[in-house]
Amino acid sequence: MTQTTDRLGAIIVLSGPSGAGKSTVCNILISEDNNLEFSVSCTTREPRDGEVNGINYHFISKDEFKAKIESDEFIEWAEVHGNYYGTLKSEILGKAQQGKDILLDIDIQGARLIKEACKNDVELKKCVEYVFFAPPSFEELEQRLLGRGTESEESAQRRLQNAKGELEAWSEYEHLIVCHNKEQGLANMKGLLYTMRNKTKRINKPDFYA
């Protein structure tokens, strides 16, 4: 995928229900594209086996996290089961200023918080793109979640119940990808990424402009 070298990167806020296919597609994209990477969030939970600080998460203490909240360093954050999770504004905007494209796989509430943060930050607003990943139908989503066999029936049903509310939020996003299968979802995401990289609002100086 060609791109201009003198541009702001795209900060891609990606949401969608579990089973829509976004994680599979994004992992392939990351492995194939040197200019695309996942955002690394901060968390106060303990690292799990194999997790590396700065790669999987920035592992920090609750005191450090709360201090960053007070100094308004997070673009979004939440408390989940007693632990804090958040995305540093400096983490994503700094990379975008270097021309890197960043993927944020985030829930709908997090995306809404990012929209609020963009209201007071012109450069951040210029970088952020909102993409919703959806299955072709709710029935297909149900088959995917129940068929992959990685969780209990109870857990799958809970995800399906959550998905109903998540799917209602599709129109809050700028771009919609309906993922019928991995190959089609990947092709559509590559095409969308190409479009994002050539948006004039983030190009400082195109290659043809002397």
PETA-V427609 format. One record per residue. N is the residue number from 1. RES is the residue in one small letter. SS is DSSP state (H for helix, E for strand, - for the rest). D_LAST is the distance of its C-alpha to the last C-alpha in Angstrom with 2 decimals. Layout:
n->N res->RES ss->SS d_last->D_LAST
n->N res->RES ss->SS d_last->D_LAST
//
This chain:
n->1 res->m ss->- d_last->22.29
n->2 res->t ss->- d_last->18.53
n->3 res->q ss->- d_last->16.45
n->4 res->t ss->- d_last->13.16
n->5 res->t ss->- d_last->13.50
n->6 res->d ss->- d_last->12.37
n->7 res->r ss->E d_last->15.12
n->8 res->l ss->- d_last->18.71
n->9 res->g ss->- d_last->21.32
n->10 res->a ss->- d_last->23.93
n->11 res->i ss->E d_last->27.42
n->12 res->i ss->E d_last->29.61
n->13 res->v ss->E d_last->33.08
n->14 res->l ss->E d_last->35.29
n->15 res->s ss->E d_last->38.90
n->16 res->g ss->- d_last->41.73
n->17 res->p ss->- d_last->45.35
n->18 res->s ss->- d_last->46.58
n->19 res->g ss->- d_last->46.82
n->20 res->a ss->- d_last->43.89
n->21 res->g ss->- d_last->42.00
n->22 res->k ss->H d_last->39.10
n->23 res->s ss->H d_last->40.00
n->24 res->t ss->H d_last->40.34
n->25 res->v ss->H d_last->37.02
n->26 res->c ss->H d_last->35.16
n->27 res->n ss->H d_last->36.79
n->28 res->i ss->H d_last->35.64
n->29 res->l ss->H d_last->32.05
n->30 res->i ss->H d_last->32.04
n->31 res->s ss->H d_last->33.49
n->32 res->e ss->H d_last->30.90
n->33 res->d ss->- d_last->27.65
n->34 res->n ss->- d_last->26.53
n->35 res->n ss->- d_last->24.24
n->36 res->l ss->E d_last->27.11
n->37 res->e ss->E d_last->30.14
n->38 res->f ss->E d_last->33.10
n->39 res->s ss->- d_last->33.51
n->40 res->v ss->- d_last->36.31
n->41 res->s ss->- d_last->38.81
n->42 res->c ss->E d_last->41.38
n->43 res->t ss->E d_last->45.07
n->44 res->t ss->- d_last->48.41
n->45 res->r ss->- d_last->50.26
n->46 res->e ss->- d_last->51.32
n->47 res->p ss->- d_last->49.31
n->48 res->r ss->- d_last->50.81
n->49 res->d ss->- d_last->51.56
n->50 res->g ss->- d_last->48.44
n->51 res->e ss->- d_last->46.05
n->52 res->v ss->- d_last->43.77
n->53 res->n ss->E d_last->42.69
n->54 res->g ss->- d_last->38.93
n->55 res->i ss->- d_last->38.68
n->56 res->n ss->- d_last->40.97
n->57 res->y ss->E d_last->41.31
n->58 res->h ss->E d_last->41.18
n->59 res->f ss->E d_last->44.95
n->60 res->i ss->- d_last->45.99
n->61 res->s ss->- d_last->49.25
n->62 res->k ss->H d_last->50.24
n->63 res->d ss->H d_last->50.26
n->64 res->e ss->H d_last->46.65
n->65 res->f ss->H d_last->45.67
n->66 res->k ss->H d_last->47.53
n->67 res->a ss->H d_last->45.95
n->68 res->k ss->H d_last->42.49
n->69 res->i ss->H d_last->43.71
n->70 res->e ss->H d_last->44.92
n->71 res->s ss->- d_last->41.63
n->72 res->d ss->- d_last->39.74
n->73 res->e ss->- d_last->37.72
n->74 res->f ss->E d_last->38.15
n->75 res->i ss->E d_last->36.16
n->76 res->e ss->E d_last->39.30
n->77 res->w ss->E d_last->42.59
n->78 res->a ss->E d_last->46.04
n->79 res->e ss->E d_last->49.46
n->80 res->v ss->E d_last->50.82
n->81 res->h ss->- d_last->54.34
n->82 res->g ss->- d_last->54.47
n->83 res->n ss->E d_last->51.14
n->84 res->y ss->E d_last->47.83
n->85 res->y ss->E d_last->44.48
n->86 res->g ss->E d_last->41.14
n->87 res->t ss->E d_last->37.36
n->88 res->l ss->E d_last->35.76
n->89 res->k ss->H d_last->32.88
n->90 res->s ss->H d_last->31.41
n->91 res->e ss->H d_last->31.77
n->92 res->i ss->H d_last->29.60
n->93 res->l ss->H d_last->27.15
n->94 res->g ss->H d_last->26.48
n->95 res->k ss->H d_last->25.55
n->96 res->a ss->H d_last->23.42
n->97 res->q ss->H d_last->21.44
n->98 res->q ss->- d_last->20.82
n->99 res->g ss->- d_last->19.53
n->100 res->k ss->- d_last->23.00
n->101 res->d ss->E d_last->24.74
n->102 res->i ss->E d_last->28.32
n->103 res->l ss->E d_last->31.40
n->104 res->l ss->E d_last->34.29
n->105 res->d ss->E d_last->37.41
n->106 res->i ss->- d_last->39.31
n->107 res->d ss->- d_last->42.19
n->108 res->i ss->H d_last->42.10
n->109 res->q ss->H d_last->43.40
n->110 res->g ss->H d_last->40.64
n->111 res->a ss->H d_last->37.99
n->112 res->r ss->H d_last->39.62
n->113 res->l ss->H d_last->39.52
n->114 res->i ss->H d_last->35.78
n->115 res->k ss->H d_last->35.36
n->116 res->e ss->H d_last->37.40
n->117 res->a ss->H d_last->35.32
n->118 res->c ss->H d_last->32.10
n->119 res->k ss->- d_last->33.66
n->120 res->n ss->- d_last->33.34
n->121 res->d ss->- d_last->30.01
n->122 res->v ss->H d_last->26.83
n->123 res->e ss->H d_last->24.57
n->124 res->l ss->H d_last->27.22
n->125 res->k ss->H d_last->27.61
n->126 res->k ss->H d_last->23.91
n->127 res->c ss->H d_last->24.32
n->128 res->v ss->E d_last->27.75
n->129 res->e ss->E d_last->28.57
n->130 res->y ss->E d_last->32.25
n->131 res->v ss->E d_last->33.62
n->132 res->f ss->E d_last->37.30
n->133 res->f ss->E d_last->38.89
n->134 res->a ss->E d_last->42.10
n->135 res->p ss->E d_last->44.75
n->136 res->p ss->- d_last->45.65
n->137 res->s ss->- d_last->48.95
n->138 res->f ss->H d_last->51.10
n->139 res->e ss->H d_last->53.58
n->140 res->e ss->H d_last->50.98
n->141 res->l ss->H d_last->50.05
n->142 res->e ss->H d_last->53.75
n->143 res->q ss->H d_last->54.17
n->144 res->r ss->H d_last->51.27
n->145 res->l ss->H d_last->52.57
n->146 res->l ss->H d_last->56.19
n->147 res->g ss->H d_last->55.46
n->148 res->r ss->- d_last->53.43
n->149 res->g ss->- d_last->56.52
n->150 res->t ss->- d_last->54.81
n->151 res->e ss->- d_last->56.55
n->152 res->s ss->- d_last->59.85
n->153 res->e ss->H d_last->60.75
n->154 res->e ss->H d_last->60.90
n->155 res->s ss->H d_last->57.41
n->156 res->a ss->H d_last->55.95
n->157 res->q ss->H d_last->57.73
n->158 res->r ss->H d_last->56.38
n->159 res->r ss->H d_last->52.81
n->160 res->l ss->H d_last->53.53
n->161 res->q ss->H d_last->54.91
n->162 res->n ss->H d_last->51.81
n->163 res->a ss->H d_last->49.62
n->164 res->k ss->H d_last->51.20
n->165 res->g ss->H d_last->49.89
n->166 res->e ss->H d_last->46.46
n->167 res->l ss->H d_last->45.96
n->168 res->e ss->- d_last->46.68
n->169 res->a ss->- d_last->43.51
n->170 res->w ss->H d_last->41.09
n->171 res->s ss->H d_last->40.00
n->172 res->e ss->H d_last->38.78
n->173 res->y ss->- d_last->35.76
n->174 res->e ss->- d_last->32.53
n->175 res->h ss->E d_last->32.74
n->176 res->l ss->E d_last->35.88
n->177 res->i ss->E d_last->36.48
n->178 res->v ss->E d_last->39.97
n->179 res->c ss->E d_last->40.69
n->180 res->h ss->- d_last->43.29
n->181 res->n ss->- d_last->42.88
n->182 res->k ss->H d_last->40.72
n->183 res->e ss->H d_last->38.82
n->184 res->q ss->H d_last->37.99
n->185 res->g ss->H d_last->37.13
n->186 res->l ss->H d_last->34.78
n->187 res->a ss->H d_last->33.01
n->188 res->n ss->H d_last->32.63
n->189 res->m ss->H d_last->31.33
n->190 res->k ss->H d_last->28.70
n->191 res->g ss->H d_last->27.55
n->192 res->l ss->H d_last->27.52
n->193 res->l ss->H d_last->25.58
n->194 res->y ss->H d_last->22.83
n->195 res->t ss->H d_last->22.75
n->196 res->m ss->H d_last->22.71
n->197 res->r ss->H d_last->19.76
n->198 res->n ss->- d_last->17.62
n->199 res->k ss->- d_last->18.89
n->200 res->t ss->H d_last->16.34
n->201 res->k ss->H d_last->18.57
n->202 res->r ss->H d_last->17.71
n->203 res->i ss->E d_last->13.98
n->204 res->n ss->- d_last->12.20
n->205 res->k ss->- d_last->8.58
n->206 res->p ss->- d_last->8.47
n->207 res->d ss->- d_last->7.54
n->208 res->f ss->- d_last->6.23
n->209 res->y ss->- d_last->3.80
n->210 res->a ss->- d_last->0.00
//
